[in-house]
Amino acid sequence: MAKDYYGILGVPRDATADDIKRAYRKLARQYHPDVNPDPAAQERFKEINSAYEVLSDDQKRQIVDLGGDPLSPGGGMGPGGPGGGPFVGFQDIMDAFFGTAAGGSRGPRPRTRPGADAILPLPLELNETAFGVEAPITVDTAVLCTTCRGAGTAPGTHLATCEVCGGRGEVQSVQRTFLGQVVSSRPCTACAGYGTVITNPCPGCAGDGRVRTRRTLTVKIPAGVEDQMRIRLAGQGEVGPGGGPPGDLYVEIHERPHDVFSRKGDDLHCRVTLPMTAAALGTKLTIKTLDGEENIECRAGTQPGSTLRIRAKGVPHLRGAGRGDLFIHLDVRTPTKLDPDQERILREFAKSRGEEVAELSKQGGFFSRMRDAFNGHA
């Protein structure tokens, strides 16, 4: 059974070349091994590449539309495919009746092809993602060769017509079948289907039309971006083979952990420890926010786990006006060691409130009574 290459890319069978390219780029960004290390995603990425390879090639796409699979050993046409014994494929039968070359004459394939997209991680601090920043980035990508301007040939030379295929990019062969003589075509191996050969390659790019170089760009990060978000820089990706149009560059935000605040969406959270006496009597706290210091009131009788909220002191909303809030989670600290005077004062305080406090370290204390009760029961 032939693969459903249209289904793999999620496009209809009448999709245009641009539709296929957009679908491929979207899926490639989702399943690229640099972004998604899951082994299942890597297999999916291979399928996506195979589907794009087939559907972006007119000749291979025609085979798919006729029910075949150009990547299968027999062309996907069942026992009648090439190499499938005495029978010929569906296209060969059509050729036998109508006298056309198998696959049709498509001509040479272009040397110039679109470039690939690139992804670059960008580590940022919380205040940078919150308020935005213009960050310099260094990119290692393929750029247009300045020596040949993408032609791939040495200065003063030109592409030469392939002597094997005469510039057609394909060669024909004759096959005798029970239906008669069939003429089929295949890409020329001498010129790789281009129809031309580079006899004098460019010394700068060795005939590729592009070279790798390091560039420095400045990317404007808007206020309110979050971790793992991507910013698209159109046309700043890889230049294509033969000097083809460049792909896009995607800058992926990596927000570094903050030593005070944790972020949930556009809200910020932090923890503050209060002494037991301050929680009981009330106090004023000075909180350092992203904008500076903020004074807030902690009411008397604050309980452990209480939360204070400062509105509009979180992260600005990426889309629309306004900001998130800052939530302060209070931990009440109980003293672990008391001197005799402190202990006496606390006992008197407890007694004034009618609260019984056991004397754990003295004879006849709470645990002593528990022990005696247990022994007496035994």
Buried (B, 14 or more C-beta within 10 A) or exposed (E): EBBEBBEBBEBEEEBEEEBBBBBBBEBBBEBBEEBBEEEEBEEBBEBBBBBBBBBBBEBBBBBBEBEBBBBBEBBBBBEBBBEBEEBBBBBBBBBBEEEBBBBBEBBBBEBBBBBBBBBBBBEBEBBBBBBBBEBEBEBEBBBBBEBBEBBBBBEEBEBBBBEBBEBBBBBEEEBEBEEEEBBBBBBBEEBBBBBBBBEBBBEBBEBBBBBEEEEEBEBEBBBBBEBEBBBEBEEBBBBBBBBBEBBBBBBBBEBEEBEBBEBEEBBBBBEBEBEEEBBBEEBEBEBEBBEEEBEBEBEEEBEEEBEBEBEEBBBBBBEEEEBBBBBBEBEBEEEEEEEEEEEEEBBEEEEEEEEEEEEEEEEEEEEBEEEEEEEEEE
